[in-house]
Amino acid sequence: MFKIIKNAGLSETEVRLVQTDIDYDEKSKLLESAKAGLVKYFGRSVKTGNKIDLQKRFAFDEKAKEE
């Protein structure tokens, strides 16, 4: 969950905004909560990005982000 948020390229304020929507009591759903928060706040703001750009932006792996 934290890797997805870190690799999204958000500012510290944006990271905190996404984290406010995460239910930390539901440990099995942390990843889904993080993804939902990213899409809720920032998914629609990417207008010119194509599918590959979005995959890189939300990559788990730092290497995938650099390719």
PyRosetta script that sets phi, psi and omega in degrees:
from pyrosetta import init, pose_from_sequence

init()
pose = pose_from_sequence("MFKIIKNAGLSETEVRLVQTDIDYDEKSKLLESAKAGLVKYFGRSVKTGNKIDLQKRFAFDEKAKEE")
pose.set_psi(1, -47.3)
pose.set_omega(1, -178.2)
pose.set_phi(2, -67.7)
pose.set_psi(2, -32.3)
pose.set_omega(2, 178.6)
pose.set_phi(3, -66.2)
pose.set_psi(3, -39.5)
pose.set_omega(3, 179.2)
pose.set_phi(4, -63.2)
pose.set_psi(4, -45.5)
pose.set_omega(4, -179.5)
pose.set_phi(5, -65.1)
pose.set_psi(5, -42.7)
pose.set_omega(5, -179.8)
pose.set_phi(6, -63.3)
pose.set_psi(6, -43.8)
pose.set_omega(6, -176.7)
pose.set_phi(7, -77.9)
pose.set_psi(7, -4.1)
pose.set_omega(7, 179.3)
pose.set_phi(8, -74.9)
pose.set_psi(8, -11.8)
pose.set_omega(8, 177.5)
pose.set_phi(9, 74.6)
pose.set_psi(9, 33.8)
pose.set_omega(9, -178.1)
pose.set_phi(10, -92.6)
pose.set_psi(10, 158.0)
pose.set_omega(10, 173.7)
pose.set_phi(11, -76.3)
pose.set_psi(11, 168.9)
pose.set_omega(11, -179.5)
pose.set_phi(12, -60.0)
pose.set_psi(12, -39.0)
pose.set_omega(12, 178.2)
pose.set_phi(13, -65.6)
pose.set_psi(13, -41.1)
pose.set_omega(13, 179.0)
pose.set_phi(14, -66.8)
pose.set_psi(14, -37.4)
pose.set_omega(14, 176.9)
pose.set_phi(15, -61.2)
pose.set_psi(15, -45.1)
pose.set_omega(15, 179.4)
pose.set_phi(16, -63.3)
pose.set_psi(16, -36.4)
pose.set_omega(16, 177.8)
pose.set_phi(17, -62.7)
pose.set_psi(17, -45.6)
pose.set_omega(17, 178.2)
pose.set_phi(18, -63.6)
pose.set_psi(18, -40.7)
pose.set_omega(18, -177.9)
pose.set_phi(19, -66.1)
pose.set_psi(19, -22.0)
pose.set_omega(19, 178.7)
pose.set_phi(20, -67.7)
pose.set_psi(20, -24.0)
pose.set_omega(20, -179.9)
pose.set_phi(21, -89.3)
pose.set_psi(21, -4.3)
pose.set_omega(21, -175.8)
pose.set_phi(22, -87.2)
pose.set_psi(22, 129.3)
pose.set_omega(22, 176.5)
pose.set_phi(23, -91.7)
pose.set_psi(23, 101.4)
pose.set_omega(23, -175.3)
pose.set_phi(24, -74.3)
pose.set_psi(24, -12.5)
pose.set_omega(24, 176.7)
pose.set_phi(25, -74.8)
pose.set_psi(25, -28.2)
pose.set_omega(25, 178.8)
pose.set_phi(26, -91.5)
pose.set_psi(26, 79.9)
pose.set_omega(26, -175.1)
pose.set_phi(27, -59.8)
pose.set_psi(27, -33.0)
pose.set_omega(27, -177.9)
pose.set_phi(28, -75.0)
pose.set_psi(28, -11.5)
pose.set_omega(28, -177.1)
pose.set_phi(29, -118.0)
pose.set_psi(29, 18.6)
pose.set_omega(29, -179.3)
pose.set_phi(30, -62.6)
pose.set_psi(30, -44.2)
pose.set_omega(30, -178.7)
pose.set_phi(31, -63.4)
pose.set_psi(31, -45.2)
pose.set_omega(31, 179.5)
pose.set_phi(32, -64.2)
pose.set_psi(32, -37.7)
pose.set_omega(32, 177.9)
pose.set_phi(33, -64.8)
pose.set_psi(33, -40.8)
pose.set_omega(33, 178.9)
pose.set_phi(34, -64.7)
pose.set_psi(34, -45.3)
pose.set_omega(34, 178.7)
pose.set_phi(35, -61.8)
pose.set_psi(35, -43.7)
pose.set_omega(35, -179.9)
pose.set_phi(36, -62.3)
pose.set_psi(36, -39.7)
pose.set_omega(36, 178.1)
pose.set_phi(37, -65.4)
pose.set_psi(37, -40.8)
pose.set_omega(37, 178.3)
pose.set_phi(38, -64.0)
pose.set_psi(38, -43.7)
pose.set_omega(38, 179.6)
pose.set_phi(39, -67.7)
pose.set_psi(39, -41.0)
pose.set_omega(39, -178.6)
pose.set_phi(40, -59.1)
pose.set_psi(40, -46.1)
pose.set_omega(40, -175.0)
pose.set_phi(41, -93.1)
pose.set_psi(41, -30.2)
pose.set_omega(41, -171.8)
pose.set_phi(42, -128.9)
pose.set_psi(42, -9.7)
pose.set_omega(42, -176.2)
pose.set_phi(43, -65.1)
pose.set_psi(43, -36.1)
pose.set_omega(43, -177.9)
pose.set_phi(44, -87.1)
pose.set_psi(44, -11.2)
pose.set_omega(44, -179.0)
pose.set_phi(45, -80.9)
pose.set_psi(45, -12.3)
pose.set_omega(45, 178.4)
pose.set_phi(46, -87.2)
pose.set_psi(46, 100.3)
pose.set_omega(46, -174.3)
pose.set_phi(47, -94.5)
pose.set_psi(47, -38.1)
pose.set_omega(47, -174.8)
pose.set_phi(48, -97.6)
pose.set_psi(48, -6.5)
pose.set_omega(48, -177.4)
pose.set_phi(49, -72.0)
pose.set_psi(49, 141.9)
pose.set_omega(49, 174.4)
pose.set_phi(50, -98.2)
pose.set_psi(50, -179.1)
pose.set_omega(50, -175.0)
pose.set_phi(51, -59.7)
pose.set_psi(51, -40.5)
pose.set_omega(51, -179.0)
pose.set_phi(52, -66.3)
pose.set_psi(52, -40.7)
pose.set_omega(52, 177.8)
pose.set_phi(53, -61.6)
pose.set_psi(53, -41.5)
pose.set_omega(53, 179.5)
pose.set_phi(54, -67.5)
pose.set_psi(54, -38.1)
pose.set_omega(54, 177.5)
pose.set_phi(55, -63.4)
pose.set_psi(55, -39.3)
pose.set_omega(55, 178.1)
pose.set_phi(56, -67.6)
pose.set_psi(56, -40.0)
pose.set_omega(56, -177.2)
pose.set_phi(57, -66.0)
pose.set_psi(57, -36.9)
pose.set_omega(57, -178.6)
pose.set_phi(58, -105.0)
pose.set_psi(58, 30.1)
pose.set_omega(58, -176.7)
pose.set_phi(59, -73.8)
pose.set_psi(59, 145.2)
pose.set_omega(59, 173.3)
pose.set_phi(60, -72.7)
pose.set_psi(60, -36.7)
pose.set_omega(60, -168.7)
pose.set_phi(61, -100.5)
pose.set_psi(61, 131.2)
pose.set_omega(61, 178.3)
pose.set_phi(62, -60.4)
pose.set_psi(62, -34.7)
pose.set_omega(62, -179.4)
pose.set_phi(63, -65.5)
pose.set_psi(63, -39.3)
pose.set_omega(63, 179.0)
pose.set_phi(64, -63.9)
pose.set_psi(64, -31.8)
pose.set_omega(64, -179.8)
pose.set_phi(65, -69.8)
pose.set_psi(65, -30.8)
pose.set_omega(65, -176.6)
pose.set_phi(66, -82.8)
pose.set_psi(66, -21.2)
pose.set_omega(66, -176.3)
pose.set_phi(67, -68.5)
pose.dump_pdb("model.pdb")
